[in-house]
């Protein structure tokens, strides 16, 4: 436990609003925790039934966007389990998957795979099994860009 964990516990115990957003950008405590990888604080906030996991900042980002953009792979599963919307779009039309694909770390790649799996699973639940994912071309492009940056020859699938 850190001082921040204890402060978060005390604020929630005192019934502080866990969705109160900063005026400057509309980020909630959950978005800040997800951007910075504060896993224990994210868990504390999720324990509060008032937390809105799909709250949007002024630019349309959600907590899932924040974790995806900043490569916080360890938080993605918990957000999705809490019904974070992987199809949510920012004001610029970016999904969490699109933001994760801009990163080049191993964590970003893990997020891309996890969000791709989530998209495949959701599509399957709606009876569209067998269709190629709309994200597949983006992932192929992402992988090609990483291979080119590493100096690895790009292999094209037919």
C-alpha positions in Angstrom: 0.0 0.0 0.0 1.2 3.5 -0.8 0.1 6.8 0.5 -2.0 7.2 -2.6 -3.8 4.0 -2.0 -4.6 5.1 1.6 -5.7 8.5 0.4 -8.0 6.9 -2.2 -9.5 4.6 0.5 -10.2 7.5 2.8 -11.7 9.7 0.0 -14.0 6.8 -1.1 -14.9 6.1 2.5 -15.9 9.8 2.9 -18.1 9.4 -0.1 -16.0 11.6 -2.5 -17.3 11.4 -6.0 -15.1 8.8 -7.9 -16.3 10.2 -11.2 -15.4 13.9 -10.6 -13.5 15.0 -13.6 -10.7 17.6 -13.8 -12.0 20.7 -15.5 -9.0 21.1 -17.7 -9.4 17.8 -19.6 -12.4 15.9 -18.1 -10.2 13.1 -16.9 -11.6 11.1 -14.0 -9.5 9.5 -11.2 -10.0 6.2 -13.1 -8.6 7.6 -16.3 -5.6 9.0 -14.4 -5.0 5.7 -12.7 -5.2 3.9 -16.1 -2.9 6.3 -17.8 -0.2 5.9 -15.2 -0.6 2.2 -14.4 -1.8 2.7 -10.9 -3.2 -0.8 -10.6 -4.0 -0.8 -6.9 -5.8 2.6 -7.2 -7.8 1.3 -10.2 -8.9 -1.7 -8.2 -9.9 0.5 -5.3 -12.0 2.7 -7.6 -13.6 -0.4 -9.2 -14.8 -1.6 -5.8 -17.0 1.5 -5.6 -20.3 0.8 -7.3 -20.5 4.5 -8.3 -17.5 4.3 -10.7 -18.5 4.8 -14.3 -15.9 2.8 -16.2 -17.1 4.2 -19.6 -17.1 7.9 -18.5 -15.7 10.1 -21.3 -13.2 12.9 -21.0 -13.6 16.1 -22.9 -11.9 14.6 -26.0 -14.0 11.4 -25.7 -11.3 9.2 -24.2 -12.4 6.5 -21.7 -10.3 4.7 -19.1 -9.8 1.9 -21.7 -8.4 4.5 -24.2 -6.0 5.7 -21.5 -4.7 2.3 -20.6 -4.4 1.3 -24.2 -2.6 4.4 -25.3 -0.1 4.3 -22.4 0.7 0.6 -22.7 -0.9 -0.4 -19.4 -1.5 -4.1 -20.5 -2.0 -5.3 -17.0 -5.1 -3.1 -16.6 -6.9 -4.1 -19.9 -8.5 -7.4 -18.7 -9.9 -5.8 -15.6 -11.4 -2.9 -17.5 -13.0 -5.3 -20.1 -14.3 -7.5 -17.2 -16.0 -4.3 -15.8 -17.7 -3.8 -19.2 -15.4 -1.1 -20.6 -16.5 -0.5 -24.1 -13.7 -1.4 -26.6 -15.7 0.2 -29.4 -15.8 3.6 -27.8 -14.5 6.4 -30.0 -12.7 9.6 -29.1 -13.8 12.9 -30.7 -11.2 12.1 -33.4 -12.9 8.7 -34.0 -10.1 6.6 -32.4 -10.9 3.4 -30.6 -8.7 1.9 -27.8 -7.3 -0.5 -30.4 -6.3 2.3 -32.7 -4.5 4.1 -29.8 -2.7 0.9 -28.8 -1.5 0.3 -32.3 0.3 3.7 -32.2 2.6 2.4 -29.5 5.6 0.2 -30.2 6.3 -1.5 -26.9 5.7 -5.2 -26.1 2.9 -4.0 -23.8 1.2 -2.2 -26.7 1.4 -5.4 -28.7 -0.2 -7.4 -25.9 -3.0 -4.8 -25.8 -3.6 -5.0 -29.5 -3.9 -8.8 -29.3 -6.2 -8.6 -26.2 -8.5 -6.0 -27.9 -8.5 -8.0 -31.1 -9.6 -11.1 -29.2 -12.3 -9.1 -27.5 -13.5 -7.8 -30.8 -13.6 -11.4 -32.2 -15.5 -12.6 -29.1 -18.1 -9.9 -29.3 -18.6 -10.5 -33.0 -19.0 -14.3 -32.3 -21.7 -13.6 -29.7 -23.6 -11.7 -32.4 -23.5 -14.6 -34.8 -20.9 -13.3 -37.2 -18.3 -16.1 -36.8 -16.1 -16.7 -39.7 -15.8 -13.1 -40.9 -12.5 -11.5 -41.0 -12.1 -8.9 -38.3 -12.1 -5.2 -39.4 -9.1 -4.8 -37.2 -7.1 -7.5 -38.9 -5.7 -5.2 -41.7 -4.7 -2.6 -39.1 -2.9 -5.3 -37.1 -1.1 -6.6 -40.2 0.0 -3.0 -40.9 1.1 -2.5 -37.3 3.2 -5.7 -37.5 4.7 -4.8 -40.9 5.7 -1.3 -39.5 7.4 -3.0 -36.5 9.3 -5.4 -38.8 10.4 -2.6 -41.1 11.6 -0.6 -38.1 13.6 -3.6 -36.8 15.1 -4.2 -40.2 13.3 -7.5 -40.6 12.0 -8.4 -44.1 8.2 -8.1 -44.3 6.4 -11.3 -45.2 3.1 -10.8 -46.9 0.3 -13.3 -46.4 -1.8 -14.1 -49.5 
